[in-house]
Amino acid sequence: MDQTTLERPAAQKTEHFDVLIVGAGISGVGGAYHLQQQCPGTSFVVLERQENFGGTWLTHTYPGIRSDSDLYTFGYRFKPWVGNPIATADEILRYMGEVIEENDIARHIRYGHKILKANWSSRDNLWTIEARREADGETVRFTANFLWMCQGYYRHEEGYTPRWEGMEDYKGKIVHPQTWPKDLDYKGKKVIIIGSGATAATLAPAIANDCEHVTVLQRSPTYFIPGRNANELADTLRELKIDETWIHEIVRRKILFDQDVFTQRAFHEPEAVKQELLAGVAAFLPQEEVEKNFTPTYRPWRQRIAFVPDGDIFQGIAAGKASVVTDEIDHFTEKGIKLKSGKELEADIVITATGFNLNVLGDIAFSIDGEPLKFHDTITYRGMMFTGVPNMVWVFGYFRASWTLRADLIGDFVCRLLNHMKERGAKRVEVALRPEDKDMKLGSWIDPENFNPGYLMRGMHLLPQRGDKPEWQHTQDYWAEKDVIPAIDLDGGEFKYS
């Protein structure tokens, strides 16, 4: 036997599963639960890049990290939430861990697997997925009949920080909340937080008592809803010794009903809703402060509205531990930031709570029969399937309601679709425009007049297109989709089986 024969590598092993779920965050763990419950006997694996489950709640470690949705609707419909409506990351991770343990899901999850490529073969009706196993750097291969994308929508490894002139001259530290250093010492320091959203509103009160002073620097104000971190209905039902399963469902329905009313009012009577939101802030701060730093120029719900438990950031401002400055950055200096108004803010630490980078389907190199797939060339079917892409569903949640509401709806849809394919003996399904759709007007994934956060506007060219009919849009309307998605006709003209 010659030397070349001795050194020939062994053939790479390929594992096969009926379904491959990408991501072990809130969507992926929910998907695994639904598969087990609704498609018994289906083989599946969950590939997760991180070292543990949780997604956002694992990777985000900045002080005060908490949900900005209530956990009665952000929690799964099948697992009662028994804590405060707004929860910490640790509380959410504990809740998810219980779901995994109670349903024996852990054995299906492979941690430390970064997916590199996914190719669909029309000849074999199979996805072939290549992943790098972080533990040893080895490339491993899987095949799957169906791909369920539950990986979220932004890059965990890096947040979005704009480039400002003079950043290299600044002598202090610049930190993004998404990559928070474990050893960051902010005690007794002057801190500037750049941003106006939920992250800034969470961070400021969490660190203010330890800092000399915290300044939230925003280009423009945003809307907030201050309130008690409690649910009176849930508390009353618990006093009456009602079963937690009933409490979860009743409270969930009441919250969703109230949210629907609020959303409709935001569209139909925006000025009245605006004044109500501003009045909530005015309960904590002088009217002058509200007008100067907390009165947005846009109508409510064009961007996400964060709930502020007990008005903590406003209390910090009222106590003098924090302040808000509405201005634009001209450039960084050695000591801090020079504003366009001419004022200079000094700081030892600058925290850029400036958003994140959109990650479209995990930044995976997708191909169909060897041809690279550009998602912007596809048209979305209800924000979860794409024309020309067989046997794949994507979970993309809601902006105006809890993400998990849609994850649960799509979980039901995927299971119903898989069972329908089995009944038909179909190995392949994809969506395609019907004859009546051929002249349909196309537009961007989301209508900017409807919803326009920065991360979406920066990444719109990467996302699929939408049509002008509800079937070919991600409508962002849970209150319609909760009835529409379960009623989808799987034998409708948009579904092609083979």
Secondary structure, DSSP 8 states (H G I E B T S, - for coil): --HHHHH------EEEEEEEEE--SHHHHHHHHHHHHHSTT--EEEE-SSSSS-THHHH--STT-B-SS-HHHHS-TTS---S-SS-BHHHHHHHHHHHHHHTT-GGGEE-SEEEEEEEEETTTTEEEEEEEETTTTEEEEEEEEEEEE-S-SEEEEEE-----TTGGG--SEEE-GGG--TT---TT-EEEEE--SHHHHHHHHHHHTTSSEEEEEESS---EEEE-SS-HHHHHHHHTT--HHHHHHHHHHHHHHHHHHHHHHHHHSHHHHHHHHHHHHHTTS-HHHHHHHS--SS-TTSS--EEEETTHHHHHHHTTSEEEEE--EEEE-SSEEEETTS-EEE-SEEEE---EEE-GGGG-EEEETTEE--GGGSBEETTTEEBT-TTEEE----SSS-HHHHHHHHHHHHHHHHHHHHHHT-S-EEE---GGGTT--EE-SS-TTT---HHHHHHGGGS-BEESSGGGS----HHHHHHHGGG--TTSTTEEE-
